[in-house]
Amino acid sequence: MKPTDLRGILQYIPQFREKTFVLAIDGAIVTDENFVMLLQDVAVLRSLSIRVVIVHGASAQIKALAEKQNVTPSNADGTGITDAATLQIAMDAANRLTHEILEGLAANDLRAVCPNALVAHPLGIIQGVDHLFTGKVERVDTELLTTLLAHGIVPVIPPLGFDGDGKTYRVNSDGAAVAIAEALKATKLIYVTALDGILVQGRLIRQMLVADLESVLALQKNDIAPEQLSKATHAVAASKAGVPRVHVINGKVDEGLLAEVFSNEGIGTLIYANEYQQIRRAMKKDVRAIQLLTKQGVETSELVKRTRAMIEKNLADYFIFEIDKNPVACVALHVFAEQKKGELACLYVSQSHENRGIGKKLIQFIENKAKEMNLAELIALSTQTFAYFQSKGGFSEGTPDDLPPARREKYDASGRNSKVLVKKLK
């Protein structure tokens, strides 16, 4: 699907209409030749009644302006010490960029303003070092931004904050974007950068659960390129603050914003959070819960009986959906790495929690996990719920020939004659 294909876009409109997207655009992108096309993408979002807030950085321009003035900036990205000279350069650079963005939006018939919506206070003295004019966002003027958005106006926010005395502070634009996305309960926070996304050990991460990214930052921080650490760190912060989806994309890609928003594949990195963090990997203490959950399904021949030993042997494949720390559903993903296939198995929701969309959430969760593992195909076997997999999960009926050899052998030996369901992963 081409991102500009109207039929492809239409399927997303109901879930995004009147929702808020926060675009955090690096300063280097504003001066890139593709920025004109990026603003046209913004115009498309607005035409679909999607509310857009633009937050922009200015580090590239601060460095360039400082070099031109033969000054060494004390802080270009809003995280170190900002002295008076650097603050002045930051204000000049940010104001120029804001003006360019406003000009570009006007050229696309979009109304826009630059509000003083970030209330900041000094970062202060940290480990004995006074950070001077570096600030931290204290709060966001949500009422002001909400009013502007309600009137179809695009707020353009520079990396500057103001305190109650009218003093100006340099703030980190990535952090400011998180604060704004949280305050506005944004559906998406999209970091528009000069990079393709987040790379771990040189490999582009297409989709990652926020808990997994947090683990990478804690245990493998050096595996992430230094210039991407800020995006990764703030993606975790945004997800924990309640933003459902955080994207990191390359703003130099033509129609990249539309491709990221209106296609399943996207072009960059998607960091997502479980709804209410209810899905987690199963632990040894959950084995009995899995057996109790699936007991009725086994009795009705809907599921294959799994002994405690069988579950424990493949425990790393199982996931639990819990409400108030009580397991109410389970699912497993068995991987056949050689064939790049995964089997969605042992999907079961307790009777007390049926018809709440939990099964669909678990199917989507397993699909996302499979994509993270670069699997090409998901399979599922079913004797009674195949229609559910087809209507809710997007599976199609296959044949036993679609099964990996090891799984085919078990299939033939079981005599259950289950339907084989297949879903290609892009």
N, C-alpha and C positions, 0 to 999 in steps of 0.2 A: 504493500500500500504506500503510495506517495503521501507525505504528510499534508499536502495541499488538496488531496482528494476529499471532496466534501462529504461523500458517502462514508468514508472512513472516519472523518471527524465527528459526524452526527451522532455516532454511538456513544461518544463521551460527553456530549453536551448536557444531558440530564443530571449527571453526577457533578458537573463542574459549574453549572449556571449559578450565578450569584455567590460563588465561593471566592475566596481571596488567595491569590498567589503572590508571594514575595519574591522578587527577582533581585538577587544580590550580584551586581555586575562589577567585575574588576575594572579598575581604571584603564588598564591596557586594552580592554575590549572596546571601550568608548571611542578610542582613537583608531581602532582597526577598520579597514575598509568594509568589512562585513557588518559593521554596526548599523548601517542604514537598513540592511535586510532584517537585522534583529528587531529593530523598531517596527518594521512592517509585521513581524510575527506578533509583537505586542498589540498592534492594531487589530490583528485577527482575534486575539484573546478577548479584547474589549468588545469586538463586534458580536462575540458569543456570550456577552453578559458576564464575563469573568472579571472580577475586580483585581487590579494590578497595583502593587506598590513597588517602586524601584528604589533600591538602596545601592549606592555606588561607592567604590573605593577610590583611592587617588595615589597609591604608593608609587606607581610608575611615574606619574606626573610630578610628584614631590621630588623624587630623585633627579628627574630631568631638569626641573626648575632650579633646584639647589645647585646642580652642576653648572647651569647657565650663570647663576649668580656667584659662582665660585665659593659656595658654602657647603660644608659637610653637615647633612641633616642628622640630628640626634635621634630621630625616630621617623621612619617612613611608613610603617604599617600600623601604627596606633597601639603598639603593645609595649614599647620601651619608654625611655625618658623623652619628653617633648619640651625643649627649651623655647624661649620667646621667639627666637629667629625661625626655628622650625615650625612653630605654630603659625607664624605669618605666612610662611611658604605654603603650609598645608591649607590655610584659608584661601590663598590665591589660587592654588591648584584645584581645590574642591569647587570653588565658585565657578571657575572656568568650565570644569566638566559638567556641573549642574546646568549651566547655561547651554552647553552643547546638547545635552539630553533634552532640555526643554525645547530647543530649536527643532530637534529631530522629531519630537512628539507633535509639535505644531505642524510640521510638514506632512504628518499623517492624520491631520484633522482631529488630534486628540487634545483635550484640555488637560493641563497639568500645572502644578504649583510646587514650590519648594517650601514646605512648612517647617517651623521650628518645633518639631514634634519630639525630639529627643531631649529629655531632661537629664543632665549629667552632673556628676560631682567629681572632684579630683580623685584619681586613683590613690594618691597619698604616698606615704613613706612605706616602702616594702623592703624588709631586710636592711634597714638603715639607709635606703636610697630614696630620695625625694623624686617622684616622677613628674613634678612640676605641672605642665599643662596637658599631661595625658589624663584622659577622663574615663569614667566607667558609666554606662547607662544606668541611671537610677530608676527611671520609669519612662513609659511611652505615653504620649498624650493620645490615648485611644479614642477619646471623644472627637478630637479634631480630625484624626485620620478617618474614622468611621463616617463622619459628616461629609468629608471630601469624596470618599468612595461612593457613598449613597447618591451623590450628585454627578457621578460619572467622571470624576476628576482623578487623574493619576498623581499621587504624591511622589515627588522625587527627593530623596533624602541623602544628603552628603554625610561623610564621616566626621561630623562635628556635633557636639552636644552643648547645651547651654544650662547654666544654673540659675537660681532665682535672682541673682544679682546681675544677670546679663553677661557673665563671663563665658568665654568660649573655650571648649576643650576638644582636643583631638581624640577620637574614639576609633576603635577597630571596627571596620565595616562588617566583617564576618559576624562579630558579636552583636553589633547593632541589628543586623538582619534577624538573628535569633530572637532578640528581645521584641522586635516588631512582629515577627511571625507568631510568637507566643501571645502577645497582647491582643492581636487581631484574630486569634484562633484560625490561622491560615491553614488551608488544605495542603498547600505545597510551599516549600522553600527551595528555590532553585538558584544554586551558585553558578554564575556564568563566568567561566575562566578561560585562560589561554591553554588549558590542558584538557585531555580527553576525558578525564574523570579521576578517580582515586586508583592509584597503582600500588599493589602490594607485591614486593619482590619483582617489580618490573611488569607484572601482569595486571591488566585492566580488570577491575572488579565491576561486573555489570549490575549485580544485585547483592545486597548483603543485609542480613538482620542486624539491627542496631547493637544487640548484645554481642554479636560476633565481631563487629567493628570495634566495640569497646574492649573486647579481649585482645584484639590485634594491637590496639594502642597501648594496652597495659603490658603485653608480653613481647610484641614484635615491633615496637615503635620505630626502630631503625630500618625496618623493611618498607616503610612508607617514605617517599621522597620528601625532603624538608619543605619544599614549596607547597606540598599538599597537606601537611600536618594540620594547618589551621582549618582547612575545609573539613577534614576528617573529625577533628576535635569538636568543631562547632556543629557538625552534622549529628554527632552523638548528643550534644547539649540540646539541640532543637528537638530531637526525637524524645528525649526525656522530658522536655517541656510540653509535650503533647502535639507536636507537629507530625502528622501521620507519615508524610513522605518528604524526604530531602533528596534533591538531585544535584549532581555536580556534572556540568556539561562544558563542552568546548564552544565558546561563543563565536569562533571563527568559521564554524561549519554552517554552510548555507541552509536555511530552514531547520537548523538544529533544534531550536526551541520547540517548534511545532512537532518535530519528529519525536522529541522526548516526551511531550505531553500527550500526543494523540496516536501513539503506537505502542504495542506491547514490547517491542524490542528496545526502543529508545536509542540514544547514541552515547550516553555517558554512564554514570554510576547512580544507582538508586539505593538509598538507605531507608529502610522501612522498619516500623515498629509493629509488634503484634498488637491487636486491639486489646487494650487494657493489660497487655503483657500476660495473656492467659495461656499461651502455648509455650511449653518448655520441654526440654529433653527428659525422657523417663530415667528414673534412678532405680536402684535395686529395691528400694522400699515400695516402688510402684508396681512390682510384678503381680502381687496379689490383687491390687486394684484393677490391673488390666484383665486378669482372669475373671474377676467378678463382673466387670463391665461387659465383657464379651460372652458371658455365660449363656444369656438368652439367645444371642445370635448363633452360638454353637448348637444349642438345643433345637433350633428351628432349621438347622443346616445352612443358615445364611453365611456362617463363618466356619473355617476349619478349626478344629480343636488344637490349642497350643498348650503344651505342658509347661510347667514352671521352668524346666531345664531348657526347653526350646526358646522361651522368651529371654531367659538370662543369657543364653548363648549369643543372641542378636540384640541385646538390650540397647545398644547404641543406635539402633535403627528406629526405636520407638519414641513417640512424642505424646504428651498428655495435654489435654485442654482442661483447665481447672477454673472453677468459680469459687471465690472465697476459700482458696486453697484446697478445695474438694475436687478430685478427678471426676469429670462428667463425660469425657470422651477420649478416644485414643486413635492413633494412626501410626503406621510404620512406613518407612521408605527403605526397601532392600535394593542395593545397588549392584548392577552387573557392569563393572567398569570396562571390561574388554569390549562389550557391545555398545557401551555408552547409553545403557538403558537403566531405568529405575522402575521398581514395582511399588505402586501405592497399595498397601495391604493393611489388613486389620483395622479398617475404618469402622468405628462404631460409636454411637451417641446413646447415652442412657435414655430410657423412656421418659424420665422426668424432664429432660431437656430437649426433646425432639421439637422440630418445627421452629427453631430459633436461628436457623442459618449456621449452626455450628459445623455441620458436616461440610458445607460449602467452604467455610473458612479454613478447615483442615485440608481440604483438597487444594486450595490456593496456596496454603503454607507449604505443602509438599512440593507443589509445582515450583514455587520460588526456590526451595532448597535444591531441587533438581537442577534448576538453571544455574544456581551458584556453583554447582559441581560440574557444570559444562556437559550435562547429560543431554542427549539428542531426543530422547523419547521416554514417555511414561507409559507403563502398562498397568492394567488392573484386571483382576479375575472376579467374576461375579455370577452367582446363580439366581439371585432374586432382585438385586438392586441395580442392574445394568442400565435401566432406563434413567435412574437418578444420575449415574455417572455421565450419561450422554446429555441430559438436559441441564444439569447444574455444573458439571465439570468440563464440558466440551470434548468428551471422549467420543471416538468413533469405533464401531465394531470391527474387530480384526479377525485373525485366524490363529490357531495354535502355532503356525509357522512364524508368527511375529515374536514368539517367546525365545529368550536366550536358551541355548542348549541345556544348561543345567536346570533351568526352570521348566523347560518342556518335558524333561524326564520326570520331574515330580508331578507335572500336570497329567501326563499319561498314566502314571501309577495311581493317582488319586481316584480315578473313575468318576469324578464329580461332573465332568462335562460342562465346566463353567464357560460362560462367554468370555472371550478375550477382548478387552477394550484397549484402545491405543490413542495416545495424544502426542503429536509431534511438538517439540519445544523449539522455538526459534531463538 
